[in-house]
Each structure stands twice: as structure tokens, then as C-alpha cells.
Amino acid sequence: MWKELYRKGFATLLLAGLITGCGSKAAEEVVDTPQPAPTANMQGQIVFSAKMTEKEDYELFLFDIQSGDLQQLTDNEFEDIAPDFSPDGTRIAFSANPNGEYDLFQLDLDTLKITSLLEEKGTDKTEPVWSPDGKYISYQSNAYGDNDIFVLTVADGTFERLTEEDSQETQANWVVDGENLVFVSNSDGDFDIYTMPVSSRLVTSLTTNDDYDASPVCSPDGERIAFLSKREGSFDIYLMNMDGSGETVLVQNETTNHSPEWSPDGSELAFASDYDSHSTVYLVKIDTGEIYTLLDGYFHYAGLTWKE
């Protein structure tokens, strides 16, 4: 079932996780092709979801950045998407639909054994993200019609609904203190980014505009948030402080960018870009804005996670 380890060097891979697939927006390749990422000086592993062709299913893969080794982790006749490393790096939480709806599962990276985290008939549960202490997993579910944010207790499988608005609340991500979440909501009409303590559930707006903001991810030092925004017609990548101040553009182009993920040391950000026939994973240096190609060659990606 499990496929052999491949050596790819600067392998060409793919990941998605946000909204659209390839071909959703016609885009030309950039004229100045980014150089391969300087992986010899980089550490860590990336687990991503991807499919080779439009008709194939999404599977999970593990990519060792420095060595270039690539391992396929799943080989199923259904979709495995939205992977997230556990804080200790031994497990992957992800969403899959073997029974039709999307449920939550975890994969042990030592044994490649998959076990269920949460299965409920009739509801989709996606975008699982581990809390910094590994005790909880946030996720989104349409159990009450609109998507809401839930938190699952890993030890006993119990869960709690955190948002109850008559709107869409999605793409939750933990703040490094383990006490707060950032997430996306259209409670005010447009999709903006909000923050909320898990204990009090008092919601604070971080962005307010007439465009589509999405996919907030907190930096490892807890000082900044990377997110997507469609203010210029396509999803570009922005940075802001944890209180919503100091917005700056990090990546701006005419492609559909998605799945932003911080490097473990916070010096880079990986992200995917969709073109007509394929997707590419790039790496952008936070300090300089330099962009490098990290993975390229899959049809589409469906989420990625990076662990040292």
C-alpha cells in the first residue's frame, strides 16, 4: 500500500487547501522564473496533500527539504487533505472522506498507521490544526448548516462548538500562547480575519475591508500573522501584527496563491500558486521578499504543514 521513498532533489510537488483548483483563473507564468530554493541550508520536513492529475485523488506526501527525499504516505481511493503536524512532529492530523463526508484522522509517521479522531455522519469536518501543547485540535464543521469553529480534545474525543453566528467561520489557526485562535468570518458581510480567546469567545476584528481575507497563520514567535487577501483581484499574501496593525504586502502577482505556512524559525513562508495546468510551491524570504521554487510538478495541492 505504501509507496517507496523517492529521491527528487528540488522535487516538483503541489499543495492546495484554500478555495480553488488549477484552471480556476487563467494566469501566465512569471517572466522572471524563481530559482530553486537553497535547501542545503534549510532544515525540516513538509507534509503536503497533492494529486498528480485532475482525475486522481489527493494523497499525503512527506518531503525532506535538505535531502530532497520524498515519501508517499497515503494511497487511497478518496481524498486526504489539509494535513497538520502535531507539535512533537510524530503525527499528522488531516481530513479525509472515505465515508462520503469529511472526517478527521491522524497518521503516525513512524508506523504509517491511520486512526480516527472524529467521525460523524452527515457533516464535513476540515482544516484540523493542533494546539501548541498537542492536547486539542481546532477544526471547522458544517454540523449546524454554516461552518463553525470547533475544538476537539484529543485524549477523549469530546468536542466543543466555539462559534454560533449565522455566518461562515472557517480556517482557524492557534496563536502560539495556546489560548487564542485567529480565524475567518463573514459575519459582517465580507470575509475578514478575527481573533478570539478560546475561554471567553469574545471576538475581535483584525481586518475590515470590502475584499476577501483568508487563511491566517501565526508566526512561530507569535508576533505576526500571514494571510491572504483578494484586494487586487487575486489572492496575494500579506503580513500584519497580531493586533491587526502594520499591514504589508509580502507576495503580489496575478495567480491564485494559497496555503501559506511559516517555516519553523519564522524566516520564510511557503505557499502554493495555481496555474492553468499545474500548481507550484514557492518559498518567500520574510526579510527580503525573495521568492524561490520549492516544489513543482503536481496538478494541485490541498494543504501543507512544515516541521523542523
C-alpha positions, -999 to +999 in steps of 0.1 A: +000+000+000+027+025+010+049+036-019+087+036-018+108+066-010+117+088-039+147+110-044+136+142-061+161+169-052+142+201-059+111+179-064+081+195-081+051+190-059+019+207-051-005+217-024-039+233-020-060+239+009-079+270+003-105+276-023-099+267-059-081+243-082-060+247-112-077+264-141-099+285-119-082+316-130-061+319-162-026+330-153+006+334-172+039+322-158+060+349-143+087+362-166+115+360-140+114+324-131+123+319-094+155+299-087+154+267-068+153+272-030+187+270-012+177+238+006+212+228+016+210+255+043+175+246+053+161+221+078+128+204+083+101+183+066+070+193+048+039+171+046+015+181+019-016+169+001-015+167-037-027+149-067-008+142-099-037+147-124-072+163-122-089+129-121-068+114-093-074+117-055-055+138-031-028+119-012-004+128+016+034+131+009+064+138+031+092+159+017+126+163+034+138+197+025+175+193+028+179+158+013+151+160-013+137+127-002+100+122-010+077+096+006+041+090-003+022+085+030-013+075+018-026+057-012-064+056-011-094+059-034-107+090-016-094+125-007-067+131+020-064+168+026-054+196+050-025+179+069-011+194+101+020+183+121+015+176+158+037+198+180+061+169+186+063+160+149+053+124+153+017+126+139-003+142+112-039+153+116-058+155+084-092+154+068-105+126+046-137+114+031-137+075+030-174+075+040-185+104+018-183+133+042-150+146+055-139+133+089-108+138+110-080+113+112-044+111+124-014+093+108+015+080+129+047+089+110+067+060+124+042+032+117+021+050+090-009+037+109-041+058+105-066+061+133-098+081+136-100+113+155-136+122+149-163+107+126-198+119+123-223+111+096-238+139+076-212+166+085-179+178+070-150+184+093-120+200+078-089+222+084-077+205+116-049+223+135-031+211+166-029+234+196+007+242+207+005+218+236-009+190+215-040+185+236-065+200+213-073+203+176-093+231+162-114+224+130-144+237+111-177+218+107-210+224+089-229+204+116-253+233+121-256+244+085-230+272+083-194+264+090-184+270+127-152+266+146-149+236+170-122+224+193-116+186+198-100+172+229-076+146+215-074+125+247-111+116+249-126+127+215-150+152+230-156+185+212-169+219+217-185+244+194-169+279+197-188+300+172-226+301+169-231+330+145-255+328+115-224+331+092-194+313+080-165+308+105-135+290+090-098+284+088-089+287+125-053+288+135-038+288+170-019+317+184+014+305+200+001+311+235-024+282+230-052+303+244-064+322+214-074+315+178-074+335+146-100+327+120-120+339+091-157+350+092-182+368+070-204+379+100-201+415+088-208+406+052-173+403+038-147+377+048-124+392+073-099+380+099-108+378+136-092+367+169-109+350+198-099+336+232-110+300+235-122+305+270-143+337+267-151+335+229-150+373+227-144+381+191-122+410+179-118+420+143-083+423+129-091+433+093-120+453+080-124+459+043-147+451+013-125+423+000-119+387+008-093+380+035-084+344+043-061+317+057-045+335+087-014+317+101+006+329+131+044+332+131+063+310+154+074+339+175+038+350+180+044+385+166+029+384+131+001+369+110+004+360+074-028+359+055-044+360+020-063+389+006-081+394-027-078+432-027-061+434-061-082+408-079-063+376-069-052+362-036-020+379-025+000+373+007+000+399+034+016+403+068+003+421+098+010+424+135-010+403+160-034+433+167-041+439+130-018+469+126+011+473+103-002+455+072+023+450+044+023+430+011+046+401+010+037+384-023+017+401-051+010+386-085-018+375-108-020+339-098-042+323-071-019+319-041-030+298-011-019+275+017+006+298+035+028+281+060+056+295+082+090+279+084+098+266+119+122+295+125+099+321+110+123+333+084+104+320+054+069+313+043+059+285+019+028+289-002+012+274-033+004+292-066-021+278-091-016+280-129-038+266-157-023+231-158-004+227-125+005+243-092+038+252-077+050+256-041+072+286-035+093+299-007+095+336+002+121+351+024+103+373+050+131+399+053+139+403+017+108+392-002+130+369-024+110+341-039+123+306-047+108+274-062+104+247-036+082+221-052+067+218-087+051+191-108+017+182-093-016+192-107-029+207-074-022+209-037-046+206-008-027+219+022+008+217+036+025+217+070+061+224+080+080+209+110+117+212+120 
